[in-house]
Structure formats: C-alpha cells, structure tokens
Amino acid sequence: MDDTVNRRQALPVRVIYTGGTIGMLPGEGGLAPGGDFAARLEKALATLPVDRRRALPARAVHSYSRLIDSSAVTPRDWHTLAEDIRAHRADYAGVVVVHGTDTLSWTAASLSLQLRTPGFPVIVTGAMQPLEAPGSDALDNLEGALRFAAEPGLDGVAVYFAGRLLHGARAIKEHASAADAFASPNARLLGEYRGAPRLFAPPRNTGPDADVVRLLTRAPADYGQVNQGEVARIVLWPGMAAWQLGAWLEDSRVAGALLELWGAGNIADDPALLEVLRRAGDRGKLMAAVSQCPRGRVAMGAYAAGQGLNRAGVLSGADMTPEAVYTKLVHLLALPLDSAARRRLFIAPWAGERSDD
C-alpha cells in the first residue's frame, strides 16, 4: 500500500447531512426536519456492538444550514454539493452524503457525472424511516455507508442502501416504501455489507478518456439556468399527438429533452410526431432516449417505427437510467460547448453510466 493511500486512510470521513426522512423528528404537524444531526448520529452509533463501533472510521459531520426536502432538490443543489465535496477532497478519506430517498438516485447520478473519479469514495445514503423510529433502517444504512466511505479500493460515487452498494449513476428507486427500495437494473452490485464491507469487481467504464476530461473541466455556466425546466422529461403514451409533444419541444425555454420510449426504442410511426422531433433537432435541442422498461437498452432503428428518431438526431441513452440521462443533459447544457461537442460527449462514457454499445 503506497504512502498516498496510507495518508488518506488516516483521515476522517466527512458526513454531509442534507436533509430527508432519516433526520426527521415527530412534531405537532407530523414529521419535520430535525436539528443536531451530529449528536443524534453519535448517539445511534453508540448502540452498536463494541466490535462494530471500533471498526467505524473517525468522522466529521457537517449539516447544511438549509436542509433540503429531497423532492425539492434542483440542479443547482447538485452542483453546490459537488463543489463542496471537491473543496474538501484533501481533508477526508471519503464522504457520506445523507439524503432524502425521493430523489437520492438523481443526486447520486449527478454527483457521479460531475465528480467522475474523485480519488476516494463518495457514498450516498438515506433511510425509509427516521433515525430514532422503532425498527428504523437508518442506523444500518449509516453504518454501512461509513464503512464503505473508508474503503481505499473504492473511487467514485455509489449508493449504499439495505446492505448493497450500487453504482451511483446506475441506481434507481424502485419501491416507494420497502427497506430495499433501491436497485441497479442494468448493472451488477459494486459490493455488499454483511458485518464487513465486501467490494466486487469495479464496472468496466471507470472514467472518461482524456478528450472527454479536457472538455468537461471547462467552467460550467450557472446551474440555476437549468432550474426552470430547460431539460424536459417526456414519457410517451399511446395516442400522443404531435401538438402535445410540440408543447414541450417548441417552447423556447426547453434546450434538451429526455424521451422515454417503448420497448427497445419505439415511437408511433406518425409523420407529424417525427416532424416535431426533426424540427427540435434542427434547432439544436439536445434529445436523448431511453426505454420505459427499467431493464434492457434502447436500440433505436431496430424496428421501422424507430428509424425516424435517428433521422431527427435523437441520441441513444443505451442502458442508462432516466436519472443518468437527465443529469447528463443538464450538465452538458450548463457547459460552454457547441452542439456537436455536446452530442459527442453525451455518447461517451464518463463514469460507467452506460455500458459499451
């Protein structure tokens, strides 16, 4: 083990508490965000068996002054969180981001794409129940996240939940209330925790090539500009009319769109629908498509009904999650790049968010 790894292992883990159910407390009007998370975390960890407490890394807890309801998270919040992690990267062995579960996978996807290979683990976790609730999953998730955040063999963003370590850009929330609410349908687990952290083989795409890095390190525009719907998420439905699709894509405020298609990438063979997409593509709007099915990948053009998508310039999201496609579009549209560069960078893997075509 080299000196750099030894030095990093001697550092504490930074815990960033952003809000969410995990830190809520009961009040007169129901559950509400609770304060003093650092003391509450230590009190909960103190209930673990002695050997498990001793195995935990040293930690420093930072609570944001404005706690975020995860359903109200914006692209600007993603960017602020990534910049916070970058600013303290030399001071910690790893980072645990404590987050509400509703949009946890969206934040994890954005952090994966922004940070790519930060040089240490960034573990995003939360809980389906508050920390002090009877039978809560919070303590187990926090313990596992802390252990993985101190793992020297892990570099990048991951989601830890219910004993499983998921790739940060491959995770989705698939259940509204179950303890094991998160999954990675198109990617294998990165690891698991059963009394000790166990890492599996890392994904093949561990980072972008030099050309991608060069373009991605350009200064981003204000992420607040993409806070008002400049990237639209459009889920197709049977009988969708051209004017309904046009209401999104012909709006001048929309600069890009995530299209969720049927099956392997199909759309109705309707010339009017395809004309709306073609006009949007001609105006330089950045559009990418995934399947509405959580497993599998789009292969646009495999069926005749999908050929028009290729002609309209819609990009393939391959086997990416909707979260990864959306946050990638947001990131690209916040960078000072031309349309051709954005299209090229969307197809390129940044952090294992898509498998090889």
C-alpha positions as CSV (number, residue, x, y, z in Angstrom):
1,M,0.0,0.0,0.0
2,D,1.6,3.3,-1.1
3,D,2.1,6.4,1.1
4,T,-0.9,8.3,-0.5
5,V,-3.3,5.5,0.4
6,N,-1.9,5.3,3.9
7,R,-2.2,9.1,4.4
8,R,-5.8,9.0,3.2
9,Q,-6.8,6.1,5.4
10,A,-5.6,8.1,8.4
11,L,-8.1,10.9,7.6
12,P,-11.6,11.0,8.9
13,V,-14.7,10.5,6.8
14,R,-16.8,13.6,6.1
15,V,-20.6,13.2,6.7
16,I,-22.7,15.7,4.9
17,Y,-26.3,15.9,6.2
18,T,-28.5,17.5,3.5
19,G,-31.9,16.5,5.0
20,G,-34.5,13.8,4.3
21,T,-36.6,11.4,6.3
22,I,-33.6,10.0,8.1
23,G,-33.1,13.1,10.2
24,M,-36.8,14.0,10.8
25,L,-38.4,14.1,14.2
26,P,-42.1,13.9,15.1
27,G,-43.9,17.2,15.8
28,E,-47.4,18.5,16.2
29,G,-47.9,18.6,12.4
30,G,-46.2,15.3,11.7
31,L,-42.6,14.6,10.8
32,A,-40.4,17.6,10.3
33,P,-36.7,18.2,9.8
34,G,-34.7,17.8,13.0
35,G,-31.5,19.5,14.0
36,D,-28.3,18.5,15.8
37,F,-27.8,15.6,13.5
38,A,-24.2,15.1,14.6
39,A,-25.1,14.3,18.2
40,R,-28.0,12.1,17.1
41,L,-25.8,10.2,14.8
42,E,-23.2,9.5,17.5
43,K,-25.9,8.5,20.0
44,A,-27.2,6.0,17.5
45,L,-23.8,4.6,16.6
46,A,-23.1,4.2,20.3
47,T,-25.8,1.5,20.4
48,L,-23.8,-0.8,18.0
49,P,-21.8,-3.7,19.5
50,V,-18.3,-2.8,20.6
51,D,-16.5,-4.6,17.7
52,R,-18.7,-2.8,15.1
53,R,-18.2,0.6,16.8
54,R,-14.4,0.1,16.8
55,A,-14.4,-0.7,13.1
56,L,-16.1,2.6,12.2
57,P,-13.8,5.3,10.8
58,A,-13.3,8.7,12.5
59,R,-15.9,11.1,11.2
60,A,-16.7,14.8,11.0
61,V,-20.4,15.7,10.5
62,H,-21.4,18.8,8.5
63,S,-25.1,19.7,8.4
64,Y,-26.3,22.1,5.8
65,S,-27.9,25.2,7.3
66,R,-30.8,24.9,4.8
67,L,-31.9,21.3,5.0
68,I,-33.4,20.1,1.6
69,D,-36.6,18.2,1.2
70,S,-35.3,15.8,-1.5
71,S,-38.5,16.3,-3.6
72,A,-37.4,20.0,-3.9
73,V,-33.8,19.3,-5.0
74,T,-32.6,21.3,-8.0
75,P,-29.7,21.1,-10.4
76,R,-28.1,24.0,-8.6
77,D,-28.2,21.9,-5.4
78,W,-26.4,19.0,-7.2
79,H,-23.7,21.4,-8.4
80,T,-23.3,23.0,-4.9
81,L,-22.9,19.6,-3.3
82,A,-20.3,18.5,-5.9
83,E,-18.3,21.7,-5.4
84,D,-18.5,21.2,-1.6
85,I,-17.0,17.7,-2.0
86,R,-14.3,19.0,-4.3
87,A,-13.3,21.8,-2.0
88,H,-12.6,19.4,0.9
89,R,-11.2,16.4,-1.1
90,A,-7.7,16.7,0.5
91,D,-9.1,16.6,4.1
92,Y,-11.0,13.4,4.2
93,A,-10.7,9.7,3.4
94,G,-14.2,9.7,1.9
95,V,-17.6,11.3,2.0
96,V,-21.0,10.1,3.1
97,V,-23.9,12.2,1.7
98,V,-27.0,11.7,3.8
99,H,-30.0,12.5,1.6
100,G,-33.8,12.1,1.3
101,T,-34.8,9.0,-0.7
102,D,-37.2,10.5,-3.1
103,T,-34.5,12.0,-5.4
104,L,-31.5,10.2,-3.9
105,S,-30.8,8.4,-7.2
106,W,-30.9,11.7,-9.1
107,T,-28.4,13.3,-6.8
108,A,-26.1,10.2,-7.0
109,A,-26.3,10.2,-10.8
110,S,-25.4,13.9,-11.0
111,L,-22.5,13.6,-8.5
112,S,-21.2,10.6,-10.4
113,L,-21.1,12.6,-13.6
114,Q,-19.7,15.7,-12.1
115,L,-17.0,14.1,-9.9
116,R,-16.3,11.1,-12.1
117,T,-13.1,9.7,-10.3
118,P,-12.7,11.9,-7.3
119,G,-9.9,9.8,-5.8
120,F,-12.0,8.5,-2.8
121,P,-15.4,7.0,-2.1
122,V,-18.5,9.2,-2.1
123,I,-21.4,7.2,-0.6
124,V,-24.9,8.5,-0.9
125,T,-27.4,7.0,1.6
126,G,-30.6,7.7,3.5
127,A,-33.4,5.8,5.1
128,M,-37.0,5.0,4.7
129,Q,-37.7,5.8,8.4
130,P,-36.3,8.4,10.8
131,L,-33.2,7.6,12.7
132,E,-35.0,7.3,16.1
133,A,-38.0,5.4,14.8
134,P,-38.5,1.9,16.2
135,G,-37.1,-0.6,13.7
136,S,-35.7,2.1,11.5
137,D,-33.3,1.1,8.7
138,A,-31.3,4.3,9.3
139,L,-28.6,3.0,11.6
140,D,-27.8,0.0,9.4
141,N,-27.5,2.3,6.3
142,L,-25.3,4.8,8.1
143,E,-23.0,2.1,9.5
144,G,-22.5,0.5,6.0
145,A,-22.1,3.8,4.3
146,L,-19.4,4.9,6.8
147,R,-17.5,1.6,6.4
148,F,-17.6,1.9,2.6
149,A,-16.6,5.5,2.7
150,A,-13.3,4.5,4.3
151,E,-12.5,1.7,1.7
152,P,-9.3,2.5,-0.1
153,G,-10.2,0.3,-3.0
154,L,-13.3,2.4,-3.9
155,D,-13.1,5.5,-6.1
156,G,-16.2,7.2,-7.2
157,V,-19.9,7.7,-6.3
158,A,-22.0,4.9,-5.0
159,V,-25.4,4.4,-3.3
160,Y,-25.5,2.3,-0.2
161,F,-28.8,1.0,0.9
162,A,-30.1,-2.1,2.7
163,G,-26.7,-3.9,2.7
164,R,-26.0,-3.3,-1.0
165,L,-23.6,-0.9,-2.7
166,L,-24.9,0.3,-6.1
167,H,-23.1,2.3,-8.8
168,G,-24.1,5.9,-8.3
169,A,-25.0,6.5,-11.9
170,R,-26.9,3.2,-12.3
171,A,-29.2,3.3,-9.3
172,I,-33.0,3.8,-9.3
173,K,-35.6,4.0,-6.6
174,E,-37.9,1.1,-7.5
175,H,-40.1,0.9,-4.4
176,A,-42.0,3.6,-2.5
177,S,-41.7,2.2,1.0
178,A,-39.7,-1.0,1.2
179,A,-36.4,-1.0,3.1
180,D,-34.6,-2.3,0.0
181,A,-36.0,0.5,-2.2
182,F,-33.0,0.9,-4.5
183,A,-31.7,-1.3,-7.3
184,S,-29.5,-1.1,-10.3
185,P,-31.4,-3.0,-13.0
186,N,-28.8,-2.8,-15.8
187,A,-25.6,-3.1,-13.7
188,R,-24.3,-5.5,-11.1
189,L,-23.7,-4.6,-7.5
190,L,-20.4,-2.9,-6.5
191,G,-20.4,-4.5,-3.1
192,E,-22.3,-5.6,-0.1
193,Y,-22.1,-5.2,3.7
194,R,-22.6,-8.2,5.9
195,G,-20.7,-7.3,9.1
196,A,-17.8,-6.1,6.9
197,P,-17.6,-4.3,3.6
198,R,-17.0,-6.5,0.6
199,L,-16.2,-5.0,-2.8
200,F,-16.8,-6.8,-6.1
201,A,-15.1,-6.1,-9.4
202,P,-15.5,-2.4,-10.4
203,P,-17.5,-1.6,-13.6
204,R,-15.6,-1.6,-16.9
205,N,-16.1,2.1,-17.6
206,T,-14.4,3.7,-14.6
207,G,-13.7,7.1,-16.2
208,P,-13.7,9.2,-19.3
209,D,-10.8,9.4,-21.8
210,A,-8.5,12.4,-21.9
211,D,-10.5,14.3,-24.5
212,V,-13.7,14.0,-22.5
213,V,-11.9,15.2,-19.4
214,R,-10.5,18.2,-21.2
215,L,-13.9,19.3,-22.3
216,L,-15.7,18.5,-19.0
217,T,-13.2,20.6,-17.0
218,R,-14.4,23.8,-18.7
219,A,-16.1,26.2,-16.3
220,P,-19.9,25.4,-16.1
221,A,-22.5,28.1,-16.6
222,D,-24.8,29.0,-13.7
223,Y,-26.7,25.7,-12.9
224,G,-29.6,27.9,-11.8
225,Q,-30.3,28.4,-15.5
226,V,-31.4,24.8,-15.8
227,N,-33.6,25.0,-12.7
228,Q,-36.8,26.0,-14.6
229,G,-37.3,23.1,-16.9
230,E,-34.8,23.7,-19.6
231,V,-34.4,19.9,-19.8
232,A,-37.8,18.3,-20.2
233,R,-38.6,14.7,-19.3
234,I,-41.2,13.4,-21.8
235,V,-42.8,9.9,-21.3
236,L,-44.6,8.8,-24.4
237,W,-48.2,7.5,-24.1
238,P,-50.5,5.7,-26.6
239,G,-52.2,8.2,-28.8
240,M,-49.8,11.0,-28.0
241,A,-50.5,13.8,-30.5
242,A,-47.9,16.0,-32.3
243,W,-49.2,19.2,-30.6
244,Q,-48.7,17.6,-27.2
245,L,-45.1,16.8,-28.0
246,G,-44.7,20.2,-29.6
247,A,-45.9,21.9,-26.4
248,W,-42.7,20.8,-24.8
249,L,-40.1,20.8,-27.6
250,E,-41.3,24.0,-29.4
251,D,-41.1,26.0,-26.2
252,S,-38.0,28.3,-26.4
253,R,-37.1,27.6,-22.8
254,V,-36.6,23.9,-23.5
255,A,-33.0,23.3,-24.6
256,G,-33.0,19.5,-24.2
257,A,-35.2,16.5,-23.5
258,L,-35.2,13.0,-22.1
259,L,-37.5,10.9,-24.2
260,E,-38.8,7.7,-22.6
261,L,-39.9,5.4,-25.4
262,W,-41.5,2.0,-25.6
263,G,-39.6,-1.3,-25.7
264,A,-36.3,-1.2,-27.4
265,G,-36.8,2.4,-28.6
266,N,-40.0,2.6,-30.4
267,I,-42.3,5.5,-31.2
268,A,-45.6,5.7,-33.2
269,D,-45.0,5.8,-36.9
270,D,-46.7,9.2,-37.1
271,P,-45.1,11.7,-39.5
272,A,-46.4,14.6,-37.5
273,L,-44.7,13.4,-34.3
274,L,-41.5,12.7,-36.1
275,E,-41.6,16.2,-37.7
276,V,-41.8,17.8,-34.3
277,L,-38.7,15.9,-33.3
278,R,-36.9,16.8,-36.5
279,R,-37.6,20.5,-36.1
280,A,-36.3,20.3,-32.5
281,G,-33.2,18.6,-33.7
282,D,-32.6,21.2,-36.4
283,R,-32.8,23.9,-33.8
284,G,-30.0,22.2,-31.8
285,K,-32.1,20.9,-29.0
286,L,-30.2,18.0,-27.2
287,M,-32.5,15.0,-27.1
288,A,-31.7,11.5,-25.8
289,A,-33.9,8.5,-25.4
290,V,-34.2,5.5,-23.1
291,S,-36.8,2.7,-22.7
292,Q,-39.7,2.9,-20.4
293,C,-38.7,-0.6,-19.3
294,P,-36.3,-0.4,-16.4
295,R,-34.2,-3.3,-17.7
296,G,-32.6,-3.6,-21.1
297,R,-31.4,-0.9,-23.6
298,V,-32.8,1.1,-26.4
299,A,-31.7,0.1,-30.0
300,M,-33.3,2.9,-32.0
301,G,-33.9,1.8,-35.6
302,A,-34.1,-1.9,-34.9
303,Y,-37.8,-1.5,-35.8
304,A,-39.1,0.6,-38.6
305,A,-41.1,2.8,-36.1
306,G,-37.8,3.9,-34.6
307,Q,-36.0,4.9,-37.8
308,G,-37.4,8.4,-37.6
309,L,-35.7,9.0,-34.3
310,N,-32.3,8.5,-35.8
311,R,-33.2,10.9,-38.7
312,A,-34.3,13.5,-36.1
313,G,-31.0,13.4,-34.3
314,V,-32.3,11.7,-31.1
315,L,-29.3,10.2,-29.2
316,S,-29.4,6.7,-27.7
317,G,-29.3,6.5,-24.0
318,A,-28.4,2.8,-24.4
319,D,-29.0,1.1,-21.0
320,M,-28.7,4.3,-18.9
321,T,-31.2,5.1,-16.2
322,P,-33.5,8.1,-16.7
323,E,-31.7,9.8,-13.8
324,A,-28.3,9.4,-15.5
325,V,-29.6,10.7,-18.9
326,Y,-31.4,13.6,-17.4
327,T,-28.5,14.8,-15.2
328,K,-26.0,14.3,-18.1
329,L,-28.1,16.5,-20.3
330,V,-28.3,19.1,-17.5
331,H,-24.6,19.0,-17.1
332,L,-23.8,19.3,-20.8
333,L,-26.2,22.2,-21.3
334,A,-24.5,24.1,-18.4
335,L,-21.2,23.9,-20.2
336,P,-20.0,26.4,-22.8
337,L,-19.9,23.9,-25.6
338,D,-21.3,23.8,-29.2
339,S,-24.0,21.3,-30.2
340,A,-21.6,18.9,-31.9
341,A,-19.4,18.7,-28.8
342,R,-22.4,18.1,-26.6
343,R,-23.6,15.3,-28.8
344,R,-20.2,13.6,-28.8
345,L,-19.8,13.9,-25.1
346,F,-23.3,12.5,-24.4
347,I,-22.4,9.3,-26.2
348,A,-19.0,9.0,-24.4
349,P,-19.0,7.2,-21.0
350,W,-17.9,9.5,-18.2
351,A,-18.2,7.3,-15.1
352,G,-19.6,3.9,-16.0
353,E,-23.1,5.3,-16.5
354,R,-23.6,3.3,-19.7
355,S,-22.3,0.0,-20.9
356,D,-20.5,-0.3,-24.3
357,D,-22.7,-0.2,-27.3
